[in-house]
Amino acid sequence: MSKEEIIKKTNSFLSEEFEVDIDTIRPDAVLKDTLGLDSLDYVDLVVTVEANFGVKLGEADFVGLSTFNDFYRLIERKLNNE
């Protein structure tokens, strides 16, 4: 899956799941602030990513993750088994 496909798919399900305007999801935007995530929302985020991409995410995967671009790279690495 190309990075563009990952971005498009991710933005689509994040917009729907977290009820935010897709135009607010930009690569340099802060994931937590844009989506309004609290600790329970991170569980939803993990479940949604696993359902959409079939990859497992753990707490350690979110260390140092700030922007949507960081998140896209995380998904890309997981899909490539890195």
DSSP file (Angstrom, degrees, kcal/mol; ACC not computed):
  #  RESIDUE AA STRUCTURE BP1 BP2  ACC     N-H-->O    O-->H-N    N-H-->O    O-->H-N    TCO  KAPPA ALPHA  PHI   PSI    X-CA   Y-CA   Z-CA
    1    1 A M              0   0    0      0, 0.0     2,-0.0     0, 0.0    78,-0.0   0.000 360.0 360.0 360.0 132.5    0.0    0.0    0.0
    2    2 A S     >  -     0   0    0      1,-0.1     4,-2.3     4,-0.0     5,-0.2  -0.312 360.0-113.1 -76.3 161.4    1.4    3.4   -1.0
    3    3 A K  H  > S+     0   0    0      1,-0.2     4,-2.6     2,-0.2     5,-0.2   0.882 119.0  55.1 -61.1 -37.7    1.8    6.2    1.5
    4    4 A E  H  > S+     0   0    0      1,-0.2     4,-2.5     2,-0.2    -1,-0.2   0.895 108.1  48.3 -62.8 -40.1   -0.9    8.2   -0.4
    5    5 A E  H  > S+     0   0    0      2,-0.2     4,-2.5     1,-0.2     5,-0.3   0.892 111.0  50.9 -66.7 -39.6   -3.3    5.3    0.0
    6    6 A I  H  X S+     0   0    0     -4,-2.3     4,-2.7     2,-0.2     5,-0.2   0.929 111.9  47.5 -61.6 -45.9   -2.4    5.1    3.8
    7    7 A I  H  X S+     0   0    0     -4,-2.6     4,-2.8     2,-0.2     5,-0.3   0.935 113.5  46.8 -62.4 -47.8   -3.1    8.8    4.2
    8    8 A K  H  X S+     0   0    0     -4,-2.5     4,-2.0     2,-0.2    -2,-0.2   0.935 116.4  43.6 -61.9 -47.4   -6.4    8.7    2.3
    9    9 A K  H  X S+     0   0    0     -4,-2.5     4,-2.3     2,-0.2     5,-0.2   0.918 115.6  48.7 -64.7 -44.3   -7.7    5.7    4.2
   10   10 A T  H  X S+     0   0    0     -4,-2.7     4,-2.6    -5,-0.3     5,-0.3   0.939 111.6  48.2 -62.6 -48.9   -6.5    6.9    7.6
   11   11 A N  H  X S+     0   0    0     -4,-2.8     4,-2.4    -5,-0.2    -1,-0.2   0.892 110.5  53.5 -60.1 -39.4   -8.0   10.4    7.1
   12   12 A S  H  X S+     0   0    0     -4,-2.0     4,-1.8    -5,-0.3    -1,-0.2   0.951 113.9  38.5 -62.2 -51.5  -11.3    8.9    6.0
   13   13 A F  H  X S+     0   0    0     -4,-2.3     4,-2.9     1,-0.2     5,-0.2   0.837 115.7  52.9 -74.0 -29.4  -11.7    6.6    9.0
   14   14 A L  H  X S+     0   0    0     -4,-2.6     4,-2.5    -5,-0.2     6,-0.3   0.921 108.9  50.1 -67.6 -42.0  -10.3    9.2   11.5
   15   15 A S  H  <>S+     0   0    0     -4,-2.4     5,-1.2    -5,-0.3     4,-0.5   0.909 117.6  40.3 -60.1 -43.2  -12.8   11.8   10.3
   16   16 A E  H  <5S+     0   0    0     -4,-1.8     3,-0.5    -5,-0.2    -2,-0.2   0.942 118.0  45.3 -71.6 -49.1  -15.7    9.4   10.6
   17   17 A E  H  <5S+     0   0    0     -4,-2.9    -2,-0.2     1,-0.2    -3,-0.2   0.881 124.4  32.1 -65.4 -40.6  -14.6    7.8   13.9
   18   18 A F  T  <5S-     0   0    0     -4,-2.5    -1,-0.2    -5,-0.2    -2,-0.2   0.320 103.7-125.4-104.5   7.3  -13.7   11.0   15.7
   19   19 A E  T   5 +     0   0    0     -4,-0.5     2,-0.3    -3,-0.5    -3,-0.2   0.898  59.3 140.7  51.6  52.3  -16.3   13.2   14.0
   20   20 A V      < -     0   0    0     -5,-1.2     2,-0.2    -6,-0.3    -1,-0.2  -0.904  61.9 -95.5-120.5 153.3  -13.9   15.9   12.8
   21   21 A D    >   -     0   0    0     -2,-0.3     3,-2.2     1,-0.2     4,-0.4  -0.488  30.1-134.5 -65.8 128.8  -13.8   17.7    9.5
   22   22 A I  G >  S+     0   0    0      1,-0.3     3,-1.1    -2,-0.2    -1,-0.2   0.772 102.7  66.3 -58.9 -25.9  -11.4   15.9    7.1
   23   23 A D  G 3  S+     0   0    0      1,-0.2    -1,-0.3    -8,-0.0    -2,-0.1   0.691  92.7  60.6 -70.6 -17.6   -9.9   19.2    6.1
   24   24 A T  G <  S+     0   0    0     -3,-2.2     2,-1.1     1,-0.1    -1,-0.2   0.622  83.5  90.4 -82.6 -12.1   -8.6   19.7    9.7
   25   25 A I    <   +     0   0    0     -3,-1.1    -1,-0.1    -4,-0.4   -14,-0.0  -0.736  56.9 158.7 -89.1 100.1   -6.5   16.5    9.3
   26   26 A R    >   -     0   0    0     -2,-1.1     3,-1.6     1,-0.1    42,-0.6  -0.895  52.5-113.8-121.6 151.0   -3.2   17.8    7.9
   27   27 A P  T 3  S+     0   0    0      0, 0.0    42,-2.4     0, 0.0    43,-0.3   0.830 117.2  43.3 -53.2 -35.5    0.2   16.0    8.0
   28   28 A D  T 3  S+     0   0    0     40,-0.2     2,-0.1    39,-0.2    -3,-0.0   0.485  90.9 108.0 -92.1  -2.7    1.7   18.7   10.3
   29   29 A A  S <  S-     0   0    0     -3,-1.6    39,-1.7     1,-0.1     2,-0.5  -0.426  81.0-104.4 -74.1 149.8   -1.3   19.0   12.6
   30   30 A V  B  >  -A   67   0A   0     37,-0.2     4,-2.8     1,-0.2     5,-0.3  -0.649  25.3-147.2 -78.5 120.9   -1.1   17.6   16.1
   31   31 A L  H  > S+     0   0    0     35,-2.6     4,-2.3    -2,-0.5     5,-0.2   0.918  93.7  47.1 -53.6 -54.1   -3.0   14.3   16.3
   32   32 A K  H  >>S+     0   0    0     34,-0.5     5,-2.0     1,-0.2     4,-1.0   0.900 117.0  42.3 -60.1 -45.4   -4.1   14.5   19.9
   33   33 A D  H  45S+     0   0    0      3,-0.2    -1,-0.2     2,-0.2    -2,-0.2   0.913 114.4  49.3 -70.8 -43.8   -5.3   18.1   19.6
   34   34 A T  H  <5S+     0   0    0     -4,-2.8    -2,-0.2     1,-0.2    -1,-0.2   0.897 120.8  35.4 -64.9 -41.3   -7.0   17.8   16.2
   35   35 A L  H  <5S-     0   0    0     -4,-2.3    -1,-0.2    -5,-0.3    -2,-0.2   0.572 104.1-127.7 -89.6  -9.6   -8.9   14.7   17.2
   36   36 A G  T  <5 -     0   0    0     -4,-1.0     2,-0.2    -5,-0.2    -3,-0.2   0.914  40.7-171.1  64.5  43.6   -9.5   15.8   20.8
   37   37 A L      < +     0   0    0     -5,-2.0     2,-0.2    -6,-0.2    -1,-0.2  -0.458  16.3 179.4 -77.1 135.4   -8.1   12.5   22.1
   38   38 A D     >  -     0   0    0     -2,-0.2     4,-1.4     0, 0.0     3,-0.3  -0.634  52.0 -83.1-114.7-176.5   -8.3   11.4   25.7
   39   39 A S  H  > S+     0   0    0      1,-0.2     4,-0.8    -2,-0.2     3,-0.2   0.862 130.2  48.4 -61.1 -36.8   -6.9    8.2   27.2
   40   40 A L  H  > S+     0   0    0      1,-0.2     4,-1.5     2,-0.2     3,-0.4   0.843 105.0  59.7 -71.0 -32.2  -10.0    6.2   26.2
   41   41 A D  H  > S+     0   0    0     -3,-0.3     4,-2.6     1,-0.2    -1,-0.2   0.827  96.3  61.7 -64.8 -30.4  -10.0    7.6   22.7
   42   42 A Y  H  X S+     0   0    0     -4,-1.4     4,-2.4     2,-0.2    -1,-0.2   0.865 101.1  53.1 -63.6 -34.0   -6.5    6.1   22.2
   43   43 A V  H  X S+     0   0    0     -4,-0.8     4,-2.5    -3,-0.4    -1,-0.2   0.937 110.1  47.3 -63.5 -46.0   -8.1    2.7   22.7
   44   44 A D  H  X S+     0   0    0     -4,-1.5     4,-2.6     1,-0.2    -2,-0.2   0.895 110.6  53.1 -60.3 -40.3  -10.6    3.5   20.0
   45   45 A L  H  X S+     0   0    0     -4,-2.6     4,-2.4     2,-0.2    -2,-0.2   0.926 110.0  47.0 -61.7 -46.0   -7.8    4.7   17.8
   46   46 A V  H  X S+     0   0    0     -4,-2.4     4,-2.5     2,-0.2    -2,-0.2   0.926 113.5  47.9 -61.5 -46.4   -5.9    1.4   18.2
   47   47 A V  H  X S+     0   0    0     -4,-2.5     4,-2.3     1,-0.2    -2,-0.2   0.905 112.3  49.7 -62.3 -42.3   -9.0   -0.7   17.6
   48   48 A T  H  X S+     0   0    0     -4,-2.6     4,-2.1     2,-0.2    -2,-0.2   0.904 111.7  47.5 -65.2 -42.7   -9.8    1.3   14.5
   49   49 A V  H  X>S+     0   0    0     -4,-2.4     4,-2.8     2,-0.2     5,-0.6   0.926 112.3  49.8 -64.3 -44.2   -6.3    1.1   13.0
   50   50 A E  H  X5S+     0   0    0     -4,-2.5     4,-1.8     1,-0.2    -2,-0.2   0.900 112.8  47.3 -61.3 -40.5   -6.3   -2.7   13.7
   51   51 A A  H  <5S+     0   0    0     -4,-2.3    -1,-0.2    -5,-0.2    -2,-0.2   0.866 118.9  39.5 -68.6 -36.7   -9.6   -3.1   12.0
   52   52 A N  H  <5S+     0   0    0     -4,-2.1    -2,-0.2    -5,-0.2    -1,-0.2   0.795 133.2  19.3 -85.6 -29.7   -8.7   -1.0    9.0
   53   53 A F  H  <5S-     0   0    0     -4,-2.8    -3,-0.2    -5,-0.2    -2,-0.2   0.561  91.0-126.6-119.0 -13.0   -5.1   -2.1    8.4
   54   54 A G     << +     0   0    0     -4,-1.8     2,-0.3    -5,-0.6    -4,-0.2   0.788  66.6 126.8  70.5  26.6   -4.8   -5.5   10.3
   55   55 A V        -     0   0    0     -6,-0.5     2,-0.4     2,-0.0    -1,-0.3  -0.876  57.4-125.2-116.2 151.5   -1.8   -4.3   12.3
   56   56 A K        -     0   0    0     -2,-0.3     2,-0.4    22,-0.1    -9,-0.1  -0.788  22.3-165.5 -96.4 134.8   -1.3   -4.4   16.0
   57   57 A L        -     0   0    0     -2,-0.4     2,-0.2   -11,-0.1    -7,-0.1  -0.943   4.4-169.3-118.5 143.0   -0.4   -1.2   17.9
   58   58 A G    >>  -     0   0    0     -2,-0.4     3,-1.2     1,-0.0     4,-0.5  -0.741  40.9 -95.9-122.4 173.6    0.9   -1.0   21.4
   59   59 A E  G >4 S+     0   0    0      1,-0.3     3,-1.5    -2,-0.2     4,-0.4   0.872 121.2  59.6 -56.5 -39.9    1.5    1.7   23.9
   60   60 A A  G >4 S+     0   0    0      1,-0.3     3,-1.1     2,-0.2    -1,-0.3   0.773  93.2  67.2 -62.4 -26.6    5.2    2.0   22.9
   61   61 A D  G <4 S+     0   0    0     -3,-1.2    -1,-0.3     1,-0.2    -2,-0.2   0.740  98.0  53.1 -66.1 -21.7    4.2    2.8   19.4
   62   62 A F  G X< S+     0   0    0     -3,-1.5     3,-1.7    -4,-0.5     2,-0.3   0.522  77.8 114.7 -93.7  -5.8    2.8    6.1   20.5
   63   63 A V  T <  S+     0   0    0     -3,-1.1     3,-0.1    -4,-0.4    -3,-0.0  -0.506  93.0   3.6 -66.2 124.5    5.9    7.3   22.3
   64   64 A G  T 3  S+     0   0    0     -2,-0.3     2,-0.5     1,-0.3    -1,-0.3   0.446  96.3 134.9  80.1   0.0    7.2   10.4   20.5
   65   65 A L    <   +     0   0    0     -3,-1.7    -1,-0.3     1,-0.2     3,-0.1  -0.711  12.9 142.5 -85.0 125.1    4.2   10.4   18.1
   66   66 A S        +     0   0    0     -2,-0.5   -35,-2.6     1,-0.2   -34,-0.5   0.680  49.4  46.5-126.9 -54.6    2.8   13.9   17.7
   67   67 A T  B  > S-A   30   0A   0    -37,-0.3     4,-1.8   -36,-0.1   -37,-0.2  -0.404  80.1-109.9 -96.7 169.1    1.6   14.7   14.2
   68   68 A F  H  > S+     0   0    0    -39,-1.7     4,-2.9   -42,-0.6     5,-0.2   0.867 120.0  59.2 -62.4 -35.5   -0.5   13.0   11.7
   69   69 A N  H  > S+     0   0    0    -42,-2.4     4,-2.3   -40,-0.2    -1,-0.2   0.905 104.1  50.1 -60.8 -40.9    2.6   12.5    9.6
   70   70 A D  H  > S+     0   0    0    -43,-0.3     4,-2.1     1,-0.2    -1,-0.2   0.908 111.4  49.8 -59.6 -42.0    4.2   10.6   12.5
   71   71 A F  H  X S+     0   0    0     -4,-1.8     4,-2.3     2,-0.2    -2,-0.2   0.899 108.8  50.5 -65.8 -42.8    1.0    8.5   12.6
   72   72 A Y  H  X S+     0   0    0     -4,-2.9     4,-2.6     1,-0.2    -1,-0.2   0.916 110.8  50.0 -60.7 -43.2    1.1    7.8    8.9
   73   73 A R  H  X S+     0   0    0     -4,-2.3     4,-2.8     2,-0.2    -2,-0.2   0.892 108.1  53.7 -63.9 -39.2    4.7    6.7    9.2
   74   74 A L  H  X S+     0   0    0     -4,-2.1     4,-2.4     2,-0.2    -2,-0.2   0.942 111.0  45.0 -59.2 -48.7    3.9    4.4   12.1
   75   75 A I  H  X S+     0   0    0     -4,-2.3     4,-2.6     1,-0.2    -2,-0.2   0.915 112.5  51.8 -62.7 -42.7    1.2    2.7   10.1
   76   76 A E  H  X S+     0   0    0     -4,-2.6     4,-1.6     1,-0.2    -2,-0.2   0.917 110.6  48.1 -60.7 -44.0    3.5    2.4    7.1
   77   77 A R  H  <>S+     0   0    0     -4,-2.8     5,-2.9     1,-0.2    -1,-0.2   0.915 112.1  49.4 -62.7 -42.9    6.2    0.8    9.2
   78   78 A K  H ><5S+     0   0    0     -4,-2.4     3,-1.4     1,-0.2    -2,-0.2   0.904 109.8  50.8 -63.7 -41.5    3.7   -1.6   10.7
   79   79 A L  H 3<5S+     0   0    0     -4,-2.6    -1,-0.2     1,-0.3    -2,-0.2   0.820 112.4  47.2 -65.2 -29.9    2.4   -2.6    7.3
   80   80 A N  T 3<5S-     0   0    0     -4,-1.6    -1,-0.3    -5,-0.2    -2,-0.2   0.281 114.2-119.8 -93.7   9.7    6.0   -3.2    6.1
   81   81 A N  T < 5       0   0    0     -3,-1.4    -3,-0.2     1,-0.1    -2,-0.1   0.851 360.0 360.0  55.5  40.3    6.8   -5.2    9.3
   82   82 A E      <       0   0    0     -5,-2.9    -4,-0.2    -6,-0.1    -1,-0.1   0.433 360.0 360.0 -93.9 360.0    9.5   -2.9   10.4
